[in-house]
Amino acid sequence: MNDPIDEPIKQAADEVDSESPERRGQNSKRRDSGDLGEERDYTNPNRYWFESTACPLIAGTFGPMASAFSICALSSSWRVYIPPGGTVNNSTTIDDPKWLLAINAVSLVLALLANGALLLNMAHRLNFSIAQPITIVGFIVSSGLLIADLVAVTASHTYQLPASSPAAPAAHHALTSAFYYAIMAAAIYLIIAFLMCLTVYGAWKGHYARQFNLTAAQRTLMLQTMSFFTYLLLGALVFSHIEKWEYLDAVYWADVTLLTVGLGDYAPQTHTGRSLFIPYAIGGIVILGLVVGSIRTLVLERGQKKISARMMEKKRLRAVNSVGDGRQRIRVSRFQTMRFVESYTNAAQKREQEFKAMRRVQDCAERDRKWVALAVSTTAAFTLWLVGAAIFHVAERDQGWTYFQTMYFTYECLLTVGYGDFTPTANSSKAFFILWSLLAVPTLTILISDMGDTVVQLFSNATEWIGSLTVLPSEQGIRSALNEAWRTLTKTHPIHHGHHDLHPGGVTQTEGAEGDDEDKHLTMTDRIADRMAKHLEAEELEDALTAEQAGDFEERDIHFYNFLLARETQRLLKDLNASPPKRYEWGEWEYFLKLMANDADATDLNGDILVPEELRLPETREEWKKKHVDHRVDIGKTGSVFGERVEGVKIVTVPD
């Protein structure tokens, strides 16, 4: 026969035969350990994920921010002289001592080295055991030097000013924004060092590998953050010269501009400044959009999958433990149970019921994960709003802002409305505003993403349901829509045997009387027969019959089996790129596992059988349908079908 896959199969077989048993065993063990490692990464405690992935990403994001604050602390004097009858706005700067500038400069250099080591470690250009000591020690020393400067300045009630100086009285001196930038930089350095210590400790204990398991998008997050702060600081430098602003005031203006808050207290007044504003604003917004996209990717790629896998595993164990002796009821969530249909005593039908129960547990775990994530992100957003308002209330006490007014101010800034009726004027307030507004970027990004998966979807479904009752009735009518909503609210559903889908909202379609199920629905053997019939093209069938006529039944079955494997593998590869990932029904899982001879009963088979009996080419389809296929998959015990890997990948990598 001229089968197009003969030659590739022959070559693959020769390669396998030529490979030594020892090497073959090592390769198999390596593949198995890799697959198990990937699964274990998702089912490990959440603390391991936080230490190995979240901590490096937080350090990579906030490290450049802290260095930017250090630059701001070094760029301007920490003290100003307020003339009699004047205010901070018309004050003059007081030169800092040389020792203060030297310590700040050393702190900045060490912080830049620590950030560089962290970046090289993320890019796999520097070994973990070398990079992490540099990173941790660099951040700790940088923080310590800044704290020493801060203590030295504030230890004196005159802020290290001579007693004979006209600025010595408390009413005639004040601290600039640079001082408060130093406070924020020192705090961030210390927090980053602590987080990286957690990462190193977990790697030392063997909880995960001594390297950062980050995706490409996550590794570029630090580069994007560095690009954003570089763009912000350089833009502020240019506009400070054009508009004759103080540099730190220009930094505040650049932050308000790039975050599209637009309070209006600072605005370009020159023709050159207004001309440069056009490209500067759009460039910064694009860079900020890249950072937001990377943050969203971080949450979706690793955080959500990790939490979902852990919740799925816990719910699966609770569901399995909730099954009584009669095995007629299973609790899939705290308020939802499902009944097993007693009339199905067939082992295959029971396995299908278990599969669908575990699929419902998976759906409940994913639903709970979305609402828990929304609760966490909402709490973070409210904390940022209310705590930020409290800090602004203290910082702007000279303006007489009430707490309600600061709540109003922070709310309009979070929504980027920016009316401009309230603007920060205190040096401490302007410095804190930059940190607070930058923290709002990831907080609101995650909140909006979580709302899209829950509240927005809920309103969308409610709108469609109301429409089905009023102006846009469904084909089934209003009564069907009401019944479906009632079944959703009651959350108790029987598990039926058959081909139905689990519809949104936990509603299972009913199928009529149980006695009609045998006539209305295909059995598992019918499903396999139908799928096989689609592959029996005229040419392949003719070749198979030719081999049969020649009496070479083994060759006939092998070629037909290989043809099925090649065709189904091609279809699975298309499913791997599906978005959202394709989820297979029980009949499809059963078919694929049988196709790969992954059968719990395989030990009962003759070792000389190359092709499963059920997948041999039959003389007629009716004859094949008479054969019984009994495949066992212990879903309740392993739950491996419901891991966080794409199901198509799990099919093609299912272990022998």
C-alpha positions in Angstrom: 0.0 0.0 0.0 1.1 3.6 -0.7 0.1 5.0 2.6 1.5 8.6 3.0 2.4 8.0 6.6 4.3 4.7 6.1 7.7 6.3 5.8 7.5 8.7 8.8 6.2 5.9 10.9 9.0 3.6 9.8 11.6 6.2 10.5 10.2 6.8 14.0 10.1 3.1 14.7 13.7 2.7 13.6 14.8 5.6 15.9 13.0 4.0 18.9 14.4 0.6 18.2 18.0 2.0 17.9 17.6 3.9 21.2 19.1 2.1 24.2 16.6 1.0 26.9 18.6 3.1 29.5 18.4 6.3 27.5 14.7 5.6 26.7 13.9 5.2 30.3 15.8 8.4 31.2 14.0 10.4 28.5 10.6 9.0 29.7 11.4 9.9 33.3 12.5 13.4 32.3 9.3 14.0 30.4 7.2 12.6 33.3 9.0 14.7 35.9 8.6 17.8 33.7 4.8 17.3 33.4 4.5 16.5 37.1 6.6 19.5 37.9 4.3 21.8 35.9 1.2 20.3 37.7 2.9 20.5 41.1 3.7 24.2 40.4 0.0 24.9 40.3 -1.0 22.7 43.2 1.7 23.8 45.6 0.7 26.1 48.4 0.0 29.7 47.3 2.9 30.8 49.5 5.4 29.1 47.2 4.0 31.0 44.2 4.1 34.3 46.1 7.8 33.7 47.0 9.0 32.4 43.6 7.0 34.6 41.2 5.2 37.5 42.9 8.1 38.7 45.0 10.5 39.0 42.1 7.9 40.8 40.0 7.1 43.2 42.8 10.8 43.9 43.3 11.2 44.3 39.5 8.3 46.8 39.4 9.0 48.9 42.5 12.8 48.8 42.4 13.0 51.3 39.5 10.3 53.4 41.3 12.4 53.6 44.4 15.5 54.5 42.3 13.5 57.3 40.6 12.5 58.6 44.1 16.2 58.5 45.1 17.0 60.6 42.0 14.4 63.1 43.1 15.8 63.1 46.6 19.3 63.9 45.3 18.2 66.4 42.7 17.0 69.1 45.1 17.8 70.5 48.5 16.0 69.0 51.5 15.4 72.4 53.3 14.1 75.8 52.3 14.1 79.2 53.9 10.7 80.9 54.4 11.1 84.7 54.6 9.0 86.6 57.2 5.4 86.9 56.0 6.1 84.4 53.2 4.9 80.9 52.4 6.5 77.7 51.1 5.6 78.8 47.6 8.0 81.8 47.7 10.7 80.2 49.8 14.4 79.9 48.8 16.4 76.7 48.9 19.2 76.0 51.5 22.2 74.1 50.2 22.6 70.6 51.7 25.8 69.6 53.5 28.3 67.8 51.3 28.2 64.7 53.5 24.4 64.5 52.9 24.9 64.6 49.1 27.7 62.0 49.2 25.6 59.6 51.2 22.6 60.0 48.9 24.8 59.5 45.9 26.3 56.3 47.3 22.8 55.0 48.1 21.6 55.7 44.6 24.6 53.9 43.0 24.1 50.8 45.2 20.4 50.8 44.4 21.1 50.9 40.7 23.5 48.0 41.0 20.9 46.0 42.9 18.3 46.8 40.2 20.8 45.8 37.5 21.6 42.5 39.2 17.9 41.7 39.6 17.3 42.6 35.9 20.1 40.3 34.7 18.9 37.5 36.9 15.4 37.8 35.4 16.9 37.7 31.9 19.0 34.6 32.9 22.2 36.5 32.3 23.4 36.3 35.9 23.2 33.2 38.2 20.7 33.2 41.0 23.2 32.6 43.7 25.3 35.6 42.6 22.5 38.0 41.7 20.4 37.7 44.9 23.1 38.6 47.4 23.9 41.7 45.3 20.3 42.6 45.1 19.4 42.1 48.8 22.6 43.7 50.2 22.4 46.6 47.7 18.8 47.4 48.7 19.4 47.0 52.4 22.5 49.2 52.4 20.8 51.8 50.2 17.9 52.0 52.6 20.2 52.2 55.6 22.1 55.1 54.1 19.0 57.0 53.4 17.6 56.3 56.8 20.9 57.6 58.3 20.5 60.8 56.4 16.9 61.2 57.4 17.7 60.7 61.1 20.6 63.1 60.9 18.5 65.9 59.5 15.5 65.4 61.7 17.5 64.8 64.9 18.1 68.6 65.1 15.1 70.8 65.7 16.6 73.3 63.2 17.2 70.5 60.6 21.0 70.9 60.9 20.8 74.7 60.4 23.1 76.9 62.5 21.4 78.6 65.4 22.5 82.0 64.1 21.0 81.4 60.7 17.8 83.4 59.9 16.2 80.2 58.9 16.8 78.5 62.3 13.4 79.5 63.8 10.7 76.9 63.1 8.5 79.4 61.3 11.3 80.2 58.8 12.3 76.8 57.5 10.6 73.7 56.0 11.4 70.4 54.4 11.1 70.1 50.6 9.6 67.3 48.6 13.1 65.8 48.2 13.1 64.9 51.9 9.8 63.0 51.5 11.0 61.2 48.3 14.0 59.9 50.4 11.6 58.5 53.0 9.5 56.7 50.4 12.7 55.4 48.6 14.1 54.0 51.9 10.9 52.3 52.8 10.5 50.7 49.3 14.2 49.5 49.3 13.6 47.8 52.7 10.4 46.1 51.6 12.0 44.8 48.3 15.0 43.4 50.3 12.6 41.6 52.6 10.6 40.1 49.7 13.8 38.9 48.0 14.8 37.3 51.3 11.6 35.3 51.1 12.4 34.2 47.6 15.9 33.1 48.5 14.7 31.3 51.6 12.1 29.3 49.7 14.7 28.3 47.1 17.2 27.3 49.8 14.5 25.1 51.4 13.9 23.4 48.0 10.4 24.6 47.6 11.2 25.7 44.0 14.1 25.9 41.6 16.8 28.5 42.2 15.7 30.6 39.2 12.9 32.9 38.3 10.1 30.9 36.5 8.8 33.9 34.6 7.2 34.3 31.2 8.6 36.7 28.6 5.9 39.3 29.4 6.6 39.1 33.1 10.4 39.5 32.5 9.8 42.6 30.4 7.7 44.2 33.1 10.8 45.5 34.8 12.2 47.0 31.6 8.9 48.7 30.9 8.8 50.1 34.4 12.3 51.4 34.0 11.4 52.9 30.6 8.4 54.7 32.1 10.3 56.3 35.0 13.2 57.3 32.7 10.7 58.9 30.3 8.9 60.7 33.2 12.1 62.0 34.8 13.7 63.1 31.5 10.5 64.8 30.4 10.3 66.6 33.7 13.9 67.8 33.3 13.1 69.2 29.8 9.9 71.0 30.9 11.5 72.4 34.0 13.9 74.3 31.9 11.3 75.4 29.3 8.7 76.5 31.8 11.1 77.7 34.5 9.6 75.3 37.0 11.3 73.7 40.0 12.4 70.2 38.9 10.3 68.4 41.5 7.3 70.5 40.5 7.9 69.4 36.9 8.1 65.7 38.1 4.7 66.2 39.8 3.3 67.8 36.5 4.7 64.9 34.4 3.0 62.3 36.7 -0.3 64.1 36.6 0.0 64.4 32.8 1.0 60.8 31.9 -1.6 59.3 34.2 -4.2 61.6 32.5 -5.4 63.1 35.8 -4.9 66.6 34.6 -5.5 68.7 37.8 -4.6 71.9 36.0 -2.4 73.5 38.7 0.6 73.2 36.4 0.3 73.6 32.7 2.7 74.6 29.9 2.5 78.4 29.2 5.2 78.7 26.5 4.8 77.9 22.8 7.7 75.5 23.0 6.3 73.7 26.0 2.8 73.3 24.5 4.4 72.0 21.3 6.5 69.4 23.1 3.5 68.4 25.3 1.8 66.8 22.3 4.4 64.0 21.6 5.4 63.8 25.2 1.9 63.0 26.5 1.1 60.4 23.9 4.4 58.7 24.2 4.0 58.4 28.0 0.5 57.1 27.7 1.7 54.4 25.3 4.4 53.3 27.7 2.0 53.3 30.6 -0.4 51.2 28.5 2.4 48.6 28.0 2.9 48.5 31.8 -0.8 48.0 32.4 -0.9 45.2 29.8 2.0 43.5 31.5 0.4 43.7 34.9 -2.8 42.3 33.5 -0.8 39.5 31.9 0.9 38.8 35.2 -2.5 38.4 37.0 -4.1 36.3 34.2 -1.1 34.1 33.4 0.1 33.0 36.8 -1.9 34.5 39.7 -5.4 33.5 38.5 -4.3 30.0 37.3 -2.5 29.3 40.6 -5.4 30.4 42.8 -7.9 28.5 40.6 -5.9 25.3 40.7 -5.7 25.4 44.5 -9.4 26.1 45.0 -10.2 23.4 42.5 -8.1 20.9 44.4 -9.7 21.8 47.8 -13.2 21.7 46.4 -12.5 18.3 44.7 -11.4 16.8 48.0 -14.4 18.1 49.8 -16.7 16.9 47.1 -15.2 13.4 47.2 -15.4 13.3 51.0 -19.0 14.4 50.9 -20.2 11.3 49.0 -22.2 9.1 51.2 -22.4 5.3 51.4 -25.2 5.3 48.8 -23.2 7.5 46.4 -26.5 9.2 45.4 -25.6 12.8 46.3 -22.4 14.8 46.1 -21.8 18.4 47.4 -20.0 20.4 44.7 -19.9 23.6 46.7 -21.0 25.1 50.0 -24.6 25.7 48.9 -24.9 23.3 45.9 -25.4 19.6 45.7 -26.0 17.2 42.8 -27.8 13.8 42.6 -26.7 10.7 40.9 -29.3 9.0 38.8 -30.0 5.7 40.5 -31.2 3.8 37.4 -27.7 3.8 35.8 -25.8 0.9 37.3 -23.5 0.5 34.3 -19.8 1.2 35.2 -19.3 3.5 32.2 -22.4 5.5 33.0 -21.2 5.9 36.6 -17.9 7.2 35.4 -19.6 9.7 33.2 -21.6 10.9 36.1 -18.4 11.3 38.2 -16.8 13.2 35.3 -19.7 15.6 35.1 -19.7 16.1 38.9 -16.0 17.0 38.8 -16.6 19.3 35.9 -19.3 21.0 38.0 -16.8 21.3 40.9 -14.4 22.9 38.5 -17.0 25.4 37.4 -17.9 26.2 41.0 -14.2 26.6 41.9 -13.6 29.0 39.0 -16.8 31.0 39.9 -15.6 31.3 43.5 -12.2 32.3 42.4 -13.5 35.2 40.4 -15.6 36.5 43.2 -12.8 36.1 45.8 -10.5 37.9 43.4 -13.1 40.7 43.1 -13.4 41.0 46.8 -9.6 41.2 47.3 -9.1 43.8 44.5 -12.1 45.8 45.7 -10.7 45.9 49.3 -7.3 47.0 47.9 -9.0 49.8 45.9 -11.0 51.0 48.9 -7.9 50.9 51.1 -6.0 53.0 48.6 -8.9 55.4 48.4 -9.6 55.8 52.1 -6.1 55.6 53.5 -4.9 57.9 50.8 -7.6 60.4 51.8 -6.5 60.2 55.4 -2.9 61.0 54.5 -3.8 63.9 52.3 -6.1 65.2 55.1 -3.0 65.3 57.4 -0.6 66.7 54.7 -3.0 69.5 53.6 -4.0 70.6 57.1 -2.7 74.1 56.3 -5.4 74.3 53.6 -8.1 73.2 56.0 -9.2 70.2 54.0 -11.8 68.1 55.7 -11.6 64.3 55.4 -14.7 64.3 53.2 -13.0 66.8 50.9 -9.9 64.6 50.7 -12.1 61.6 49.9 -13.7 63.6 47.1 -10.2 64.7 45.8 -8.8 61.1 45.8 -11.9 59.7 44.2 -11.8 62.1 41.3 -8.1 61.4 40.9 -8.6 57.6 40.9 -11.2 58.0 38.1 -8.9 60.5 36.3 -11.7 63.1 36.2 -9.4 65.8 37.5 -11.7 68.8 38.0 -8.9 70.8 39.6 -11.1 72.3 42.3 -8.7 70.7 44.9 -5.0 70.4 44.3 -2.1 69.5 46.6 0.1 72.3 47.6 2.2 71.0 50.5 5.6 69.5 49.6 4.8 66.3 51.4 1.5 66.1 49.7 3.0 66.4 46.2 5.6 63.8 46.8 3.0 61.4 48.3 0.6 62.1 45.4 3.1 60.6 42.9 3.5 57.4 44.9 -0.2 57.1 45.6 -1.2 57.7 41.9 1.4 55.1 40.7 0.0 52.5 43.1 -3.4 53.2 41.7 -2.3 51.9 38.3 -2.0 48.2 39.2 -4.7 48.4 41.7 -7.4 49.7 39.3 -6.1 47.5 36.5 -6.7 44.4 38.5 -10.0 45.7 39.8 -11.3 46.4 36.3 -10.2 43.0 35.1 -11.9 41.2 38.0 -15.1 43.3 37.5 -15.2 42.2 33.9 -15.2 38.6 34.9 -18.0 39.0 37.5 -20.1 42.1 37.9 -20.0 43.1 34.2 -20.8 39.5 33.2 -23.6 39.4 35.7 -25.2 42.6 34.4 -24.8 41.3 30.9 -26.5 38.0 31.7 -29.3 39.8 33.6 -29.9 42.2 30.7 -30.2 39.3 28.3 -32.5 37.5 30.7 -34.8 40.5 31.1 -34.7 40.9 27.4 -35.9 37.3 26.9 -38.9 38.1 29.2 -39.8 41.3 27.4 -38.8 42.6 24.0 -36.5 39.7 23.0 -38.2 36.4 24.0 -36.3 33.3 23.3 -37.5 30.5 21.1 -38.4 28.4 24.2 -40.7 31.2 25.5 -41.0 33.1 28.7 -41.9 30.0 30.8 -38.6 28.3 29.8 -36.6 31.4 30.8 -38.3 31.5 34.2 -37.8 27.8 34.8 -34.1 28.1 33.9 -33.7 31.0 36.3 -35.4 29.0 39.1 -33.2 26.0 38.5 -30.2 28.3 38.7 -31.3 29.7 42.1 -32.1 26.4 43.6 -28.7 25.0 42.7 -29.6 21.3 43.1 -29.4 19.3 39.9 -29.4 15.6 39.0 -26.5 14.3 37.0 -28.0 12.7 33.9 -26.3 10.3 31.6 -26.1 11.5 28.0 -24.7 14.1 25.7 -26.0 17.3 27.2 -23.9 20.4 28.0 -23.7 22.2 31.3 -25.1 25.6 30.5 -24.1 28.9 32.2 -25.4 29.5 35.7 -25.2 25.8 36.7 -28.4 24.9 34.8 -28.6 21.3 33.4 -31.0 20.7 30.6 -33.6 18.0 31.4 -34.1 15.1 29.1 -37.5 13.8 29.7 -38.4 10.4 31.1 -35.5 8.2 32.1 -36.9 5.3 30.1 -36.4 7.3 26.9 -32.7 8.0 27.4 -31.6 4.8 25.6 -33.5 5.9 22.5 -32.6 9.6 22.6 -28.9 9.5 23.4 -26.0 7.6 22.0 -24.0 5.3 24.2 -20.3 5.5 24.5 -19.8 2.9 21.8 -22.1 4.9 19.5 -20.0 8.0 20.0 -16.8 6.2 19.1 -18.4 4.6 16.1 -19.6 8.0 14.8 -16.2 9.6 15.2 -14.5 6.6 13.4 -17.1 6.7 10.6 -16.0 10.3 9.8 -12.4 9.0 9.1 -13.4 6.2 6.9 -12.9 7.9 3.6 -13.3 6.0 0.5 -9.6 5.7 -0.3 -8.6 4.6 3.2 -11.3 2.1 3.3 -10.4 0.7 -0.1 -6.7 0.3 1.0 -7.8 -1.4 4.2 -10.0 -3.8 2.3 -7.2 -4.5 -0.1 -4.9 -5.5 2.8 -7.7 -7.6 4.2 -8.2 -9.4 0.9 -4.5 -10.2 0.9 -4.9 -11.7 4.3 -2.7 -9.2 6.1 -5.1 -8.2 8.9 -2.4 -6.9 11.2 -1.0 -4.5 8.6 -4.5 -3.4 7.8 -5.2 -2.5 11.5 -1.9 -0.8 12.0 -2.3 1.5 9.1 -5.9 2.4 10.0 -4.9 3.0 13.6 -2.0 5.2 12.6 -4.2 7.1 10.3 -6.6 7.8 13.1 -3.8 9.0 15.4 -2.4 11.4 12.8 -5.8 12.8 12.0 -6.8 13.3 15.6 -3.4 14.7 16.6 -3.8 17.3 13.8 -7.2 18.3 15.2 -5.8 18.5 18.7 -3.0 20.8 17.7 -5.6 23.3 16.4 -7.4 23.1 19.7 -4.3 24.1 21.6 -4.5 27.6 20.3 -8.2 28.1 21.0 -9.1 31.1 23.2 -10.6 30.4 25.6 -9.1 26.9 25.9 -11.3 24.2 24.6 -13.0 22.0 27.2 -13.8 18.4 26.1 -16.9 16.5 27.0 -16.8 13.1 28.6 -17.3 11.3 25.3 -14.3 13.1 23.8 -12.1 12.2 26.7 -13.2 8.6 26.5 -12.5 8.4 22.8 -9.0 10.0 23.0 -7.9 7.9 25.9 -9.0 4.8 24.1 -7.3 5.9 20.9 -4.0 6.2 22.8 -4.6 2.8 24.5 -4.5 4.6 27.9 -6.7 2.0 29.6 -6.8 0.9 33.2 -7.6 -2.6 31.8 -4.5 -2.6 29.6 -2.8 -5.1 32.0 -5.4 -7.7 31.0 -4.5 -7.4 27.3 -2.1 -9.6 25.4 1.2 -7.9 25.0 1.4 -8.8 21.4 -1.7 -6.8 20.5 -0.5 -3.6 18.7 -3.8 -2.0 18.1 -6.7 -1.9 20.7 -9.4 -4.2 19.7 -12.0 -1.5 19.7 -10.0 0.5 17.1 -9.4 -2.3 14.7 -11.1 -1.8 11.3 -14.4 -3.6 11.3 -16.1 -5.2 8.3 -19.2 -3.1 9.0 -20.0 -0.3 11.3 -22.9 -2.2 12.8 -20.6 -5.1 13.6 -18.2 -2.8 15.4 -21.0 -1.2 17.4 -21.8 -4.5 19.0 -18.4 -4.6 20.7 -18.2 -3.3 24.2 -15.7 -0.7 25.2 -14.9 -0.5 28.9 -12.5 2.3 29.9 -11.8 3.3 33.4 -10.6 6.8 34.5 -10.6 7.4 38.3 -11.6 11.0 38.2 -12.5 11.2 41.9 -9.1 9.9 42.9 -6.7 11.8 40.7 -8.7 14.8 39.3 -5.9 15.1 36.7 -8.3 15.8 33.9 -9.3 19.1 35.6 -5.8 20.6 36.1 -5.0 24.1 34.9 -3.1 22.9 31.8 -4.9 23.2 28.5 -6.9 20.0 28.1 -5.6 19.4 24.6 -2.1 19.3 26.0 -3.2 16.9 28.7 -4.6 14.6 26.1 -1.5 14.4 24.0 0.8 14.1 27.1 -1.4 11.6 29.0 1.0 9.1 30.7 1.1 5.5 29.8 
